Amino acid sequence: EVQLVTSGGGSVQAGGSLTLSCAASGFTFENYAITWFRQVPGKEREGVSCISSSDGSTYYADSVKGRFTISRDNAKNTVYLQMSSLKPEDTAVYYCAAVYTWGRYDSSWLRRKHEYPYWGQGTQVTVSS
C-alpha cells in the first residue's frame, strides 16, 4: 500500500521556522520526484517546491524562494521542507505528493498537480502576525 505521511505542521509567529516531513512507503521512493503543495480554503492547490528523483535538482515557487529549502533522504524514504522567515500568507495545509517523471524533470511539475498519483494527508501550518 502506497503511503505518504506528512508531519511537522503547527502554529508559529511570523518570522519563525518549521520543518515538514513526508515519509513514504509502498513504492520505490528514489525513483519518484516529490513536490510540496499547499492549499488555502477557497483557493487552488499550489506547488511550493519540488525535488527530482535523480540528481536532487530543486525548484521553488517565487513566493518562497530564499525562505524554504527542500531536501530528501532516500535512505529514510523521507523528504523535508525547511521553512524559515514564515509569513502569515504561508498559512495553509501543506501536502506532499510523488510522481514518476520518466526522466523529464523541470519546474513545470510545480504546476502539474493533476498528474500526481500519490498524495499525503496534509499538515496544517498557521503563521500569526
FENTA-V606309 format. One record per residue. N is the residue number from 1. OMEGA is omega in whole degrees, -180 to 180 (999 if undefined). NEAR is the number of other C-alpha atoms within 8 Angstrom. Layout:
BEGIN
n=N omega=OMEGA near=NEAR
n=N omega=OMEGA near=NEAR
END
This chain:
BEGIN
n=1 omega=178 near=4
n=2 omega=176 near=8
n=3 omega=169 near=11
n=4 omega=-176 near=14
n=5 omega=-179 near=11
n=6 omega=179 near=14
n=7 omega=175 near=9
n=8 omega=179 near=9
n=9 omega=179 near=11
n=10 omega=-180 near=9
n=11 omega=179 near=8
n=12 omega=175 near=10
n=13 omega=178 near=9
n=14 omega=-177 near=11
n=15 omega=-179 near=8
n=16 omega=-176 near=9
n=17 omega=173 near=10
n=18 omega=172 near=11
n=19 omega=177 near=10
n=20 omega=177 near=12
n=21 omega=177 near=12
n=22 omega=-178 near=13
n=23 omega=-173 near=12
n=24 omega=174 near=12
n=25 omega=175 near=11
n=26 omega=175 near=7
n=27 omega=-177 near=6
n=28 omega=-169 near=7
n=29 omega=-173 near=9
n=30 omega=179 near=9
n=31 omega=-173 near=8
n=32 omega=168 near=12
n=33 omega=-179 near=13
n=34 omega=179 near=13
n=35 omega=170 near=14
n=36 omega=175 near=13
n=37 omega=173 near=14
n=38 omega=-177 near=12
n=39 omega=174 near=11
n=40 omega=180 near=10
n=41 omega=179 near=4
n=42 omega=179 near=4
n=43 omega=179 near=6
n=44 omega=175 near=6
n=45 omega=-177 near=9
n=46 omega=177 near=9
n=47 omega=-178 near=13
n=48 omega=-178 near=12
n=49 omega=178 near=13
n=50 omega=-180 near=16
n=51 omega=-175 near=14
n=52 omega=178 near=12
n=53 omega=-169 near=10
n=54 omega=-171 near=7
n=55 omega=178 near=5
n=56 omega=177 near=9
n=57 omega=-177 near=7
n=58 omega=174 near=9
n=59 omega=-179 near=10
n=60 omega=169 near=12
n=61 omega=-179 near=10
n=62 omega=-175 near=5
n=63 omega=-177 near=4
n=64 omega=-177 near=9
n=65 omega=-180 near=8
n=66 omega=-180 near=5
n=67 omega=-178 near=9
n=68 omega=176 near=11
n=69 omega=177 near=8
n=70 omega=177 near=12
n=71 omega=178 near=9
n=72 omega=175 near=10
n=73 omega=-176 near=8
n=74 omega=178 near=8
n=75 omega=-180 near=5
n=76 omega=-178 near=6
n=77 omega=-174 near=12
n=78 omega=172 near=12
n=79 omega=-179 near=12
n=80 omega=172 near=11
n=81 omega=177 near=12
n=82 omega=-177 near=11
n=83 omega=179 near=12
n=84 omega=-177 near=10
n=85 omega=-176 near=9
n=86 omega=-179 near=13
n=87 omega=177 near=11
n=88 omega=179 near=10
n=89 omega=173 near=5
n=90 omega=179 near=9
n=91 omega=-177 near=11
n=92 omega=165 near=10
n=93 omega=-178 near=11
n=94 omega=-180 near=12
n=95 omega=167 near=13
n=96 omega=-178 near=14
n=97 omega=-177 near=14
n=98 omega=179 near=12
n=99 omega=175 near=11
n=100 omega=-171 near=7
n=101 omega=178 near=8
n=102 omega=177 near=5
n=103 omega=-179 near=4
n=104 omega=-174 near=5
n=105 omega=175 near=9
n=106 omega=-174 near=6
n=107 omega=-179 near=9
n=108 omega=-180 near=7
n=109 omega=174 near=10
n=110 omega=-175 near=16
n=111 omega=-172 near=8
n=112 omega=-172 near=8
n=113 omega=-177 near=9
n=114 omega=-178 near=4
n=115 omega=-179 near=6
n=116 omega=-180 near=10
n=117 omega=-174 near=7
n=118 omega=-178 near=10
n=119 omega=171 near=11
n=120 omega=-174 near=12
n=121 omega=178 near=8
n=122 omega=177 near=11
n=123 omega=-175 near=12
n=124 omega=172 near=10
n=125 omega=180 near=12
n=126 omega=-180 near=12
n=127 omega=-179 near=14
n=128 omega=-177 near=9
n=129 omega=999 near=6
END
